[in-house]
């Protein structure tokens, strides 16, 4: 059986302490949450950071401090965000790439995001992919819509993304494509054969259902308070690690082994 890679998105850009008081905000809290998630089975940290007011920021100093604190505790693969938050410029979104992370997200198209939207034109995507390629950063090709898969294929055709290809299939964003098993399977059929991919279900119901949907298709898993603040209906998650531990348990019950950071680095041919 293949090894299941678990990514933990511990804080995100939109979730607040009002949504869940256990949300990590400061660099120290994020590092502690990452370490706990690692101990529970997460191999990859999807990293957003916040400023002192708790709002999303792409401040390279905050990213640097947070990464340093995580590195003191564990060797998780760190995937920084370039999606960032609604309203940020592309220049601002790309700032963390200067820290030379092993991985970074690459949004593959413009998408609805609740009452807002995030713009990603093809020229913007080319710029992001080009910068990652120059730095040897493995992109996570995040697809919120089926057209985003086709946009990713254009980047591949132009040589801006090279194998192994790694996708994040993001479903159930408010006003975006809903999650259901058929939709996930359709996305998987459309990405290049041999690609690796992670199912990302947004909201309590979709987050849990996507775990059960991804494993039979040999997909990877993402959980965390960026995507979902609940452990069960009406019951707030105590920690990111609690969500990771459940995902790891479900994967093991299917007969899967849980991937380590070293496994991920080998699988995705990361620099380490």
Kinemage of the C-alpha trace (Angstrom):
@kinemage 1
@onewidth
@group {chain A} dominant
@subgroup {mainchain}
@vectorlist {calphas} color= white
{ca unk a 1} P 0.000 0.000 0.000
{ca unk a 2} L 1.212 3.503 -0.780
{ca unk a 3} L 2.275 5.877 1.989
{ca unk a 4} L -0.202 8.617 2.799
{ca unk a 5} L 1.205 12.135 3.044
{ca unk a 6} L -0.585 14.343 5.565
{ca unk a 7} L -0.295 18.116 5.293
{ca unk a 8} L -1.397 20.357 8.146
{ca unk a 9} L -2.532 23.929 7.435
{ca unk a 10} L -2.420 25.226 10.984
{ca unk a 11} L -3.723 28.795 10.694
{ca unk a 12} L -4.517 30.079 7.178
{ca unk a 13} L -5.502 33.651 6.387
{ca unk a 14} L -9.225 33.850 7.089
{ca unk a 15} L -9.791 31.893 10.302
{ca unk a 16} L -9.843 33.925 13.521
{ca unk a 17} L -9.748 33.310 17.253
{ca unk a 18} L -13.489 34.052 17.231
{ca unk a 19} L -13.952 31.013 15.004
{ca unk a 20} L -11.862 28.852 17.330
{ca unk a 21} L -9.944 30.204 20.339
{ca unk a 22} L -7.395 27.392 19.892
{ca unk a 23} L -6.181 28.849 16.578
{ca unk a 24} L -2.402 29.477 16.616
{ca unk a 25} L -1.517 33.056 15.698
{ca unk a 26} L 1.985 34.018 16.842
{ca unk a 27} L 5.185 32.492 15.414
{ca unk a 28} L 5.690 30.561 18.655
{ca unk a 29} L 2.105 29.268 18.644
{ca unk a 30} L 2.361 28.248 14.998
{ca unk a 31} L 5.662 26.448 15.627
{ca unk a 32} L 4.185 24.610 18.616
{ca unk a 33} L 1.115 23.652 16.576
{ca unk a 34} L 3.318 22.434 13.723
{ca unk a 35} L 5.404 20.317 16.074
{ca unk a 36} L 2.307 18.771 17.643
{ca unk a 37} L 0.917 18.048 14.169
{ca unk a 38} L 4.235 16.457 13.182
{ca unk a 39} L 4.115 14.176 16.224
{ca unk a 40} L 0.563 13.211 15.254
{ca unk a 41} L 1.611 12.228 11.726
{ca unk a 42} L 1.836 15.337 9.530
{ca unk a 43} L 4.862 15.457 7.221
{ca unk a 44} L 4.130 18.804 5.524
{ca unk a 45} L 3.340 22.194 7.042
{ca unk a 46} L 1.308 24.559 4.856
{ca unk a 47} L 2.391 27.902 6.229
{ca unk a 48} L 0.567 31.196 6.562
{ca unk a 49} L 1.603 33.725 9.205
{ca unk a 50} L -0.091 36.589 11.030
{ca unk a 51} L 0.971 40.025 12.239
{ca unk a 52} L 0.778 41.182 15.863
{ca unk a 53} L -2.875 42.083 15.375
{ca unk a 54} L -3.595 38.525 14.213
{ca unk a 55} L -4.228 39.514 10.605
{ca unk a 56} L -2.668 37.708 7.617
{ca unk a 57} L 0.685 39.038 6.488
{ca unk a 58} L 3.380 38.124 3.993
{ca unk a 59} L 6.038 39.946 6.034
{ca unk a 60} L 9.231 38.052 5.307
{ca unk a 61} L 10.553 38.701 8.828
{ca unk a 62} L 7.537 36.968 10.367
{ca unk a 63} L 7.884 34.030 7.969
{ca unk a 64} L 11.600 33.781 8.729
{ca unk a 65} L 11.068 33.780 12.485
{ca unk a 66} L 8.286 31.216 12.262
{ca unk a 67} L 10.293 28.887 10.019
{ca unk a 68} L 13.283 29.121 12.343
{ca unk a 69} L 11.099 28.172 15.323
{ca unk a 70} L 9.598 25.235 13.435
{ca unk a 71} L 13.059 24.049 12.397
{ca unk a 72} L 14.209 23.982 16.015
{ca unk a 73} L 11.443 21.506 16.794
{ca unk a 74} L 11.154 19.197 13.775
{ca unk a 75} L 12.097 18.557 10.144
{ca unk a 76} L 8.655 18.930 8.543
{ca unk a 77} L 8.595 19.897 4.885
{ca unk a 78} L 7.520 23.545 4.828
{ca unk a 79} L 5.211 24.704 2.050
{ca unk a 80} L 4.756 28.488 2.154
{ca unk a 81} L 1.698 30.180 0.733
{ca unk a 82} L 1.747 32.434 -2.305
{ca unk a 83} L -2.047 32.553 -2.314
{ca unk a 84} L -1.798 34.659 0.838
{ca unk a 85} L -5.039 36.568 1.495
{ca unk a 86} L -7.785 38.402 -0.370
{ca unk a 87} L -6.616 41.801 -1.620
{ca unk a 88} L -2.854 41.234 -1.531
{ca unk a 89} L -0.757 42.122 -4.577
{ca unk a 90} L 1.218 39.463 -6.411
{ca unk a 91} L 4.466 41.135 -5.365
{ca unk a 92} L 3.421 40.881 -1.732
{ca unk a 93} L 2.262 37.294 -2.120
{ca unk a 94} L 5.648 36.203 -3.512
{ca unk a 95} L 7.785 37.646 -0.705
{ca unk a 96} L 8.231 34.341 1.229
{ca unk a 97} L 9.897 32.722 -1.795
{ca unk a 98} L 13.016 34.729 -0.922
{ca unk a 99} L 13.444 32.408 2.072
{ca unk a 100} L 14.082 29.497 -0.324
{ca unk a 101} L 11.458 27.051 1.008
{ca unk a 102} L 11.294 23.502 -0.291
{ca unk a 103} L 7.699 23.931 -1.460
{ca unk a 104} L 5.144 26.682 -2.106
{ca unk a 105} L 1.548 26.843 -3.244
{ca unk a 106} L 0.770 28.060 -6.761
{ca unk a 107} L -2.860 29.042 -7.342
{ca unk a 108} L -3.790 27.988 -10.875
{ca unk a 109} L -6.552 30.463 -11.618
{ca unk a 110} L -8.890 33.175 -10.446
{ca unk a 111} L -11.491 31.924 -7.989
{ca unk a 112} L -14.531 32.969 -6.014
{ca unk a 113} L -13.780 33.144 -2.311
{ca unk a 114} L -16.989 33.675 -0.378
{ca unk a 115} L -18.122 37.246 -1.058
{ca unk a 116} L -14.669 38.055 -2.477
{ca unk a 117} L -12.398 36.716 -5.190
{ca unk a 118} L -8.680 36.182 -5.755
{ca unk a 119} L -7.191 37.042 -9.141
{ca unk a 120} L -4.638 34.770 -10.780
{ca unk a 121} L -4.233 35.510 -14.485
{ca unk a 122} L -2.107 33.278 -16.699
{ca unk a 123} L 0.722 35.879 -16.809
{ca unk a 124} L 0.636 35.992 -12.989
{ca unk a 125} L 0.820 32.204 -12.827
{ca unk a 126} L 3.745 32.217 -15.236
{ca unk a 127} L 5.599 34.670 -13.011
{ca unk a 128} L 5.001 32.582 -9.891
{ca unk a 129} L 6.019 29.349 -11.626
{ca unk a 130} L 9.112 30.980 -13.110
{ca unk a 131} L 10.313 32.269 -9.747
{ca unk a 132} L 9.787 28.865 -8.135
{ca unk a 133} L 11.602 27.115 -10.966
{ca unk a 134} L 14.612 29.430 -10.688
{ca unk a 135} L 14.842 28.731 -6.935
{ca unk a 136} L 14.248 24.978 -7.163
{ca unk a 137} L 11.001 25.231 -5.193
{ca unk a 138} L 8.462 22.471 -5.795
{ca unk a 139} L 5.045 24.033 -6.552
{ca unk a 140} L 1.795 22.681 -5.235
{ca unk a 141} L -0.552 23.319 -8.148
{ca unk a 142} L -3.677 24.380 -6.268
{ca unk a 143} L -6.824 23.918 -8.345
{ca unk a 144} L -10.121 25.350 -7.093
{ca unk a 145} L -11.919 24.823 -10.406
{ca unk a 146} L -11.626 22.430 -13.334
{ca unk a 147} L -10.303 25.209 -15.570
{ca unk a 148} L -7.388 25.525 -13.176
{ca unk a 149} L -6.257 22.030 -14.132
{ca unk a 150} L -6.134 23.131 -17.778
{ca unk a 151} L -4.178 26.252 -16.768
{ca unk a 152} L -1.668 24.048 -14.954
{ca unk a 153} L -1.269 21.988 -18.129
{ca unk a 154} L -0.363 25.175 -19.984
{ca unk a 155} L 2.392 25.889 -17.434
{ca unk a 156} L 3.635 22.339 -17.882
{ca unk a 157} L 3.533 22.654 -21.674
{ca unk a 158} L 5.646 25.823 -21.449
{ca unk a 159} L 8.227 24.050 -19.283
{ca unk a 160} L 7.559 26.234 -16.231
{ca unk a 161} L 6.611 23.230 -14.102
{ca unk a 162} L 8.545 19.979 -14.297
{ca unk a 163} L 7.809 16.520 -12.873
{ca unk a 164} L 7.010 15.126 -10.467
{ca unk a 165} L 3.779 17.127 -10.564
{ca unk a 166} L 1.996 17.765 -7.301
{ca unk a 167} L -1.569 19.071 -7.091
{ca unk a 168} L -3.796 20.388 -4.335
{ca unk a 169} L -7.465 19.858 -5.251
{ca unk a 170} L -9.397 22.443 -3.242
{ca unk a 171} L -13.129 21.830 -2.939
{ca unk a 172} L -16.022 23.370 -1.021
{ca unk a 173} L -14.667 26.908 -0.766
{ca unk a 174} L -17.754 29.116 -0.252
{ca unk a 175} L -19.122 29.994 -3.734
{ca unk a 176} L -16.642 27.554 -5.290
{ca unk a 177} L -16.902 23.946 -6.505
{ca unk a 178} L -18.640 21.740 -3.956
{ca unk a 179} L -17.079 18.581 -2.552
{ca unk a 180} L -18.487 15.194 -3.404
{ca unk a 181} L -16.735 11.927 -4.311
{ca unk a 182} L -17.668 12.146 -7.999
{ca unk a 183} L -16.283 15.680 -8.307
{ca unk a 184} L -13.007 14.708 -6.637
{ca unk a 185} L -12.654 11.652 -8.876
{ca unk a 186} L -13.320 13.781 -11.972
{ca unk a 187} L -10.555 16.218 -11.012
{ca unk a 188} L -8.168 13.318 -10.438
{ca unk a 189} L -8.902 11.909 -13.892
{ca unk a 190} L -8.043 15.260 -15.475
{ca unk a 191} L -4.605 15.833 -13.923
{ca unk a 192} L -1.561 14.278 -15.645
{ca unk a 193} L -1.171 10.559 -15.064
{ca unk a 194} L 1.431 9.806 -12.436
{ca unk a 195} L 0.863 13.091 -10.619
{ca unk a 196} L 0.694 13.207 -6.857
{ca unk a 197} L -2.222 15.080 -5.314
{ca unk a 198} L -3.805 16.110 -2.048
{ca unk a 199} L -7.526 16.477 -1.379
{ca unk a 200} L -8.395 19.710 0.443
{ca unk a 201} L -11.980 19.861 1.682
{ca unk a 202} L -13.072 23.180 3.182
{ca unk a 203} L -15.477 23.144 6.134
{ca unk a 204} L -16.130 20.499 8.746
{ca unk a 205} L -18.188 18.098 6.636
{ca unk a 206} L -16.087 18.342 3.467
{ca unk a 207} L -12.802 18.168 5.357
{ca unk a 208} L -13.710 14.821 6.887
{ca unk a 209} L -15.417 13.454 3.779
{ca unk a 210} L -12.396 14.309 1.617
{ca unk a 211} L -10.239 12.040 3.782
{ca unk a 212} L -12.495 9.101 3.050
{ca unk a 213} L -12.732 10.149 -0.606
{ca unk a 214} L -9.002 10.561 -1.226
{ca unk a 215} L -7.559 7.399 0.294
{ca unk a 216} L -9.261 4.863 -2.041
{ca unk a 217} L -7.978 6.962 -4.986
{ca unk a 218} L -4.437 6.915 -3.522
{ca unk a 219} L -4.514 10.622 -2.811
{ca unk a 220} L -2.912 12.492 0.049
{ca unk a 221} L -4.642 14.339 2.861
{ca unk a 222} L -4.739 17.883 4.237
{ca unk a 223} L -6.322 18.950 7.493
{ca unk a 224} L -5.937 21.889 9.843
{ca unk a 225} L -7.680 24.970 11.149
{ca unk a 226} L -7.158 26.881 7.919
{ca unk a 227} L -9.667 24.517 6.330
{ca unk a 228} L -11.897 23.535 9.241
{ca unk a 229} L -12.166 24.587 12.896
{ca unk a 230} L -14.429 21.729 14.015
{ca unk a 231} L -13.661 18.190 15.119
{ca unk a 232} L -17.310 17.161 14.904
{ca unk a 233} L -20.602 18.931 14.333
{ca unk a 234} L -20.806 21.716 16.921
{ca unk a 235} L -17.552 20.592 18.586
{ca unk a 236} L -14.530 22.850 18.058
{ca unk a 237} L -11.184 21.193 17.451
{ca unk a 238} L -8.899 21.286 20.473
{ca unk a 239} L -5.820 21.552 18.262
{ca unk a 240} L -4.491 20.978 14.774
{ca unk a 241} L -2.865 17.810 16.080
{ca unk a 242} L -6.283 16.406 16.960
{ca unk a 243} L -7.328 16.749 13.314
{ca unk a 244} L -4.066 15.204 12.087
{ca unk a 245} L -4.349 12.281 14.492
{ca unk a 246} L -7.810 11.442 13.168
{ca unk a 247} L -6.635 11.589 9.545
{ca unk a 248} L -3.676 9.333 10.377
{ca unk a 249} L -5.949 6.874 12.185
{ca unk a 250} L -8.345 6.675 9.232
{ca unk a 251} L -5.462 6.135 6.794
{ca unk a 252} L -4.012 3.368 8.961
{ca unk a 253} L -7.420 1.716 9.197
{ca unk a 254} L -7.392 1.567 5.398
{ca unk a 255} L -4.032 -0.200 5.632
{ca unk a 256} L -1.865 2.762 4.638
{ca unk a 257} L 1.445 3.729 6.169
{ca unk a 258} L 1.950 7.384 7.090
{ca unk a 259} L 4.688 9.197 5.176
{ca unk a 260} L 7.534 10.916 6.998
{ca unk a 261} L 9.165 14.176 5.883
{ca unk a 262} L 12.002 12.089 4.438
{ca unk a 263} L 9.476 10.090 2.397
{ca unk a 264} L 7.985 13.313 1.019
{ca unk a 265} L 11.387 14.724 0.094
{ca unk a 266} L 12.199 11.549 -1.827
{ca unk a 267} L 8.774 11.262 -3.460
{ca unk a 268} L 8.589 14.887 -4.646
{ca unk a 269} L 12.345 15.173 -5.285
{ca unk a 270} L 12.785 18.093 -2.910
{ca unk a 271} L 16.123 19.656 -2.102
{ca unk a 272} L 15.929 18.760 1.590
